[in-house]
Amino acid sequence: MILIIMRALLNYIFQKKTGNIVLKKASESVRTEDRGEQWALDGLNFEKYIITRFSRDGNRLLDWRGDKYIQGYGGPESSGDPDILFMTRNERDRFAIECKYRSHWWNSPEHGPCIEWAREDQFKRYVGFERRRAITVYIAIGVGGNPSDPNELFIGRIENIKYRVARKYHLEKFRMKLPIPIGGLEFA
């Protein structure tokens, strides 16, 4: 019992001294949170990669949404919209991009290499966004390598990708030739 109290006191002193406020009960929750933070960082870095591939002269960045969420409370509705919103050079057309980075393919015994790039609720929100706002939604899927320099990149319209779990052979028609230089992409 004394050991438990001492450990709690040391944790409190350490947190107070470093300014970290951490409310965790088990090391497992720490690992889960760290994993979540890494996923968020990977997502952010992949979004940066995608944004910087677009020509600043040809496309204007209108919005870059952050995924803000509080466990047990939720987040703003806009967090469910695609990550990036651009306007094309002609100033009339807008398009959105949802960015998804995955470290590897998973192998389905029935369908071969696949990527689950969205949950069912996310997929429905992106399709709904496209219909409601009349803004074309593209999905950018990076696989392997690292988020700032993926080994494979696929960019296609959500209506053409069709499913939240995509087979690699189906994504091949959306494969981008790498490397794409900074400013090397432009959607007219």
C-alpha positions as CSV (number, residue, x, y, z in Angstrom):
1,M,0.0,0.0,0.0
2,I,2.8,2.4,0.9
3,L,4.5,1.6,-2.4
4,I,1.3,2.5,-4.3
5,I,1.0,5.8,-2.5
6,M,4.7,6.6,-3.1
7,R,4.4,5.8,-6.8
8,A,1.3,8.1,-7.1
9,L,3.1,10.9,-5.2
10,L,6.1,10.6,-7.5
11,N,3.9,10.7,-10.5
12,Y,2.1,13.8,-9.2
13,I,5.4,15.6,-8.4
14,F,6.8,14.7,-11.9
15,Q,3.7,15.9,-13.6
16,K,3.6,19.1,-11.6
17,K,7.3,19.8,-12.2
18,T,7.2,19.2,-16.0
19,G,3.8,20.8,-16.5
20,N,2.3,17.7,-17.9
21,I,-1.2,16.9,-16.8
22,V,-1.8,13.3,-17.4
23,L,-4.7,11.3,-16.2
24,K,-3.9,7.7,-16.9
25,K,-4.6,4.6,-14.9
26,A,-2.7,1.9,-16.7
27,S,0.4,1.6,-19.0
28,E,-1.9,0.0,-21.6
29,S,-3.8,3.3,-21.9
30,V,-0.5,5.1,-22.4
31,R,0.4,2.8,-25.2
32,T,-3.0,3.3,-26.9
33,E,-2.8,7.1,-26.5
34,D,0.7,7.1,-27.9
35,R,-0.4,5.0,-30.8
36,G,-3.3,7.4,-31.4
37,E,-0.9,10.4,-31.3
38,Q,1.4,8.7,-33.8
39,W,-1.6,8.0,-36.1
40,A,-2.6,11.7,-35.8
41,L,1.0,12.8,-36.6
42,D,1.2,10.4,-39.6
43,G,-2.1,11.8,-40.9
44,L,-0.9,15.4,-40.5
45,N,2.4,14.7,-42.2
46,F,0.6,13.0,-45.1
47,E,-1.8,15.9,-45.4
48,K,1.2,18.3,-45.6
49,Y,2.7,16.0,-48.3
50,I,-0.5,16.1,-50.4
51,I,-0.9,19.9,-50.0
52,T,2.6,20.7,-51.0
53,R,2.3,18.5,-54.2
54,F,-0.3,21.0,-55.6
55,S,0.8,24.0,-57.5
56,R,0.3,27.2,-55.6
57,D,-0.2,29.0,-58.9
58,G,-2.8,26.5,-60.1
59,N,-4.8,25.8,-57.0
60,R,-5.6,27.8,-53.9
61,L,-5.8,26.2,-50.5
62,L,-9.2,27.3,-49.0
63,D,-9.5,25.1,-45.9
64,W,-7.4,22.6,-44.0
65,R,-9.5,20.9,-41.4
66,G,-8.0,19.4,-38.2
67,D,-9.4,16.3,-36.7
68,K,-10.3,17.6,-33.3
69,Y,-12.0,15.1,-30.9
70,I,-12.5,14.7,-27.2
71,Q,-12.9,11.1,-25.9
72,G,-16.4,10.7,-24.6
73,Y,-17.5,14.1,-25.9
74,G,-16.9,14.1,-29.6
75,G,-15.8,16.9,-31.9
76,P,-17.1,19.5,-34.3
77,E,-19.2,18.4,-37.3
78,S,-16.6,19.9,-39.7
79,S,-14.0,17.3,-38.4
80,G,-16.0,14.7,-40.4
81,D,-15.6,16.7,-43.7
82,P,-12.7,15.9,-46.1
83,D,-9.3,17.2,-44.8
84,I,-8.5,19.7,-47.6
85,L,-10.5,22.1,-49.7
86,F,-8.9,23.7,-52.8
87,M,-10.1,26.2,-55.4
88,T,-8.9,25.7,-59.0
89,R,-7.2,28.3,-61.1
90,N,-10.3,29.4,-62.8
91,E,-11.7,30.5,-59.4
92,R,-15.0,28.7,-60.1
93,D,-14.4,25.1,-59.1
94,R,-13.7,23.7,-55.7
95,F,-12.5,20.2,-54.8
96,A,-11.9,18.4,-51.6
97,I,-9.4,15.8,-50.7
98,E,-9.5,13.2,-47.9
99,C,-6.0,12.0,-47.1
100,K,-5.4,8.5,-45.8
101,Y,-1.9,7.1,-45.0
102,R,-1.4,3.4,-44.3
103,S,1.9,1.8,-43.4
104,H,1.1,-1.4,-45.4
105,W,-1.5,-3.4,-47.3
106,W,-3.3,-6.2,-45.5
107,N,-3.7,-9.4,-47.4
108,S,-7.3,-10.7,-47.8
109,P,-7.3,-14.5,-48.6
110,E,-10.2,-13.8,-50.9
111,H,-9.2,-10.5,-52.6
112,G,-5.4,-10.1,-52.2
113,P,-3.9,-6.9,-51.0
114,C,-6.5,-4.4,-49.6
115,I,-6.6,-1.1,-47.7
116,E,-9.4,-0.1,-45.4
117,W,-9.1,3.6,-45.9
118,A,-12.3,4.6,-44.0
119,R,-14.9,3.4,-41.6
120,E,-18.5,3.1,-42.9
121,D,-19.6,6.3,-41.1
122,Q,-16.7,8.2,-42.6
123,F,-17.3,7.0,-46.1
124,K,-21.0,8.0,-45.9
125,R,-20.0,11.5,-44.6
126,Y,-17.6,12.1,-47.5
127,V,-20.2,10.9,-50.0
128,G,-22.8,13.1,-48.3
129,F,-20.4,16.1,-48.3
130,E,-19.9,15.8,-52.1
131,R,-23.7,15.6,-52.7
132,R,-24.7,18.3,-50.2
133,R,-22.0,20.8,-51.1
134,A,-21.7,19.9,-54.9
135,I,-17.9,19.8,-54.4
136,T,-16.0,16.9,-56.0
137,V,-14.3,14.7,-53.3
138,Y,-11.0,13.0,-54.1
139,I,-9.4,10.3,-51.9
140,A,-5.6,10.4,-51.6
141,I,-4.2,7.1,-50.2
142,G,-0.5,6.8,-49.4
143,V,0.9,3.3,-48.6
144,G,4.3,2.3,-47.2
145,G,7.5,4.4,-46.8
146,N,6.6,7.2,-44.5
147,P,3.8,9.8,-44.5
148,S,6.0,12.5,-45.9
149,D,7.3,10.2,-48.7
150,P,5.0,7.2,-49.3
151,N,6.1,4.3,-51.5
152,E,2.8,4.3,-53.3
153,L,0.2,7.0,-53.9
154,F,-3.3,6.7,-55.3
155,I,-5.6,9.7,-56.0
156,G,-9.1,9.1,-57.3
157,R,-12.7,10.5,-57.0
158,I,-14.7,8.9,-54.3
159,E,-17.4,8.0,-56.8
160,N,-14.8,6.0,-58.7
161,I,-13.1,4.4,-55.7
162,K,-16.6,3.4,-54.6
163,Y,-15.8,1.3,-51.5
164,R,-14.3,2.1,-48.1
165,V,-12.2,-1.1,-48.4
166,A,-10.2,-0.9,-51.6
167,R,-8.5,-3.8,-53.4
168,K,-5.0,-2.9,-54.7
169,Y,-5.8,-4.1,-58.2
170,H,-8.9,-1.7,-58.2
171,L,-6.7,1.2,-57.1
172,E,-4.1,0.7,-59.8
173,K,-5.9,3.0,-62.2
174,F,-5.5,5.8,-59.6
175,R,-1.8,5.2,-59.1
176,M,0.3,8.4,-59.3
177,K,3.8,8.2,-60.7
178,L,6.3,9.0,-57.9
179,P,8.1,11.0,-57.0
180,I,5.8,14.0,-57.5
181,P,7.8,17.2,-57.1
182,I,6.5,20.0,-54.8
183,G,3.9,21.9,-56.8
184,G,3.8,19.1,-59.4
185,L,0.0,18.4,-59.2
186,E,-2.7,20.5,-60.6
187,F,-6.4,19.8,-61.0
188,A,-8.1,21.9,-63.7
